[in-house]
């Protein structure tokens, strides 16, 4: 195990101990939340690179044209 991973595991184990959980119990709870939410049970933007974060922010702020279906989009673009 690398030193960074060892430190990470030790710090996480201290948190689990404060919560009266074993590492195995904590992982099981994590899996249960992933199954329940069908996604990660926490915000994951901090793990993304800057380019991806910018793309997500742009998509959320999108104020452009929207179309009911692809035919309407193609019509607007002049594609038959």
Secondary structure as UniProt FT lines:
FT   HELIX           3..18
FT   TURN            19..20
FT   HELIX           23..37
FT   HELIX           45..47
FT   HELIX           50..60
FT   HELIX           70..77
//
